[in-house]
Each structure stands twice: as C-alpha cells, then as structure tokens.
Amino acid sequence: MANDDKLRGYLKRATTELQQTRRRLRDMEDREREPIAIIGMACRYPGGVASPEDLWEVVAGGVDVVSEFPSDRGWDVTELFDPSGERPNTSYVNSGGFLHDAAGFDAEF
C-alpha cells in the first residue's frame, strides 16, 4: 500500500505540473496570436500626400511628387541654387521632395 500511495502522490504532482505547463504554453501561444489594432494613421509626404488614401494614389498612379524649392520657407532660392555645386552652402539641384505645408507647422503648439 505504501508504494501505491507514493505512486499516486507522484502521479498527482506530475499531472498538476503538466496542467500548469499546458496553461502557460496556451497563454504564450495566445499572446503571439493577439491581433494588432491600428487605431490611427497619418501621413506627411512630399507632393501634398496627407492621408493613406493620398499615398496609395501616388504609389498606384506612379505620380511624381518632386517639385521646385518651396517659396514659403524664407529661403533665398536664387542664392541657394548653384548648378556648378562649387559655392559653399548651396545646392546644385533646384528640386526635391518637399512637404507642401511645412511652413504652417506651429512649433509652439
């Protein structure tokens, strides 16, 4: 009888540990499958892209969003551009991908 009691005790402990291990494994697997919720999305890209829909239209349509230097940044565009690229602090290109409404950014806000 003593051996039967020992065996029964061991089997109870092993069964309890197995149940706990299964529960932990199930919890881990459930965490890996937890869905991702996108609660918001914003876009600020060149070419006036301001929403995911705008971005999709640009990509799907192969739209070129490169433009000349913006005039609303306070830059002296005539001095900034040097096609030779030899003058310091100048650009040898006069176009790029610019955020159209960047000048309206309110840093104090």
N, C-alpha and C positions, 0 to 999 in steps of 0.2 A: 503494500500500500504506500509506503513512503516514497518509493520510486515513481509510482503513479502520480502522487501529489507533486513531486518535483517536476515531472514531465508536464503535468497540467499547468503548473506555475510558469514554467519556461515558455510553453506554447501561448499562454495568455500574454506574457510580456512581448514575445515576438509578434503576435497578432496586433497588439496595441502599437508597437513601433512601426509595423508595416502600414497600419491605418494612418498614423501621423505622417509617415513619409509620403504616402499617396496624396494626402491632403496638401502637404507642402508642394509637391510636384504639380498638382492640379492648380494651386494658387499661382505658381510661377508660370505655368502654361497660359493661364487666363490673363496674366499681366502682359505677356508677349502678344496676345491677340486683342488687347484692348484697342478699340477703334480710335482713330485720330479725328478730332473735331477741329475744323478750320472755322474760327469764329470771326475772322476779319481778314481782309487783304487789301492792300493799297499799292499803287504803282506810281512811280515818278520816273519816267524815262524820257529820253530825247524825243522830239517830234510831237510833243503835246500828248503823249501817252499818259493818261491819268487814271486808267482803270484796267482790270484784267481783260475786259472786252476790247478796249483800245489796243492793248498789247497783242491780243490774238489777231486783230485785224491787220496790224503792222506785219506780224510774222507770216500769217497766212497769205497776205497780199504781196509780200516781198517789197513793202514800202520803204523807200529811202528816207531816213529821218535826219540826215546830215543837213545842216544849214550854215549860213554865214555867221560870223560873230554877232551876238545879240547887241542891240543898240541901247538896251535898258540897264546895263551893268555899270555905267560910269567909266567904261574903258575908252581910251583914245584909240579907236580901231585903226586909224591911218598910221599912227605911230607904232602900234602893236605889230602890224604886219610888215615883214621884211622877206620878200621872196628869195633873197640870197641866203638867208639864215645866218648871216655873218655878224649882224649887230646884236650885242648882248641884250637880254631881257625882251626879246621879240619872238614872234612865231613865223615860221616860213610857210605855214598853211593859213588860210583865211576861212576855214570852215571846220565844223566838227559836230559832235552830238551834244547839244546844249539843252538843258531844261528850260522850256519856254517861259515858265512863270517863276523862276528862281528869284528874280528881283523883288517879288512880292512876299518873300519869306520874312516873317516878323520874328526876329531873334529874341526880342523882349517877351513875347508871348510865351 
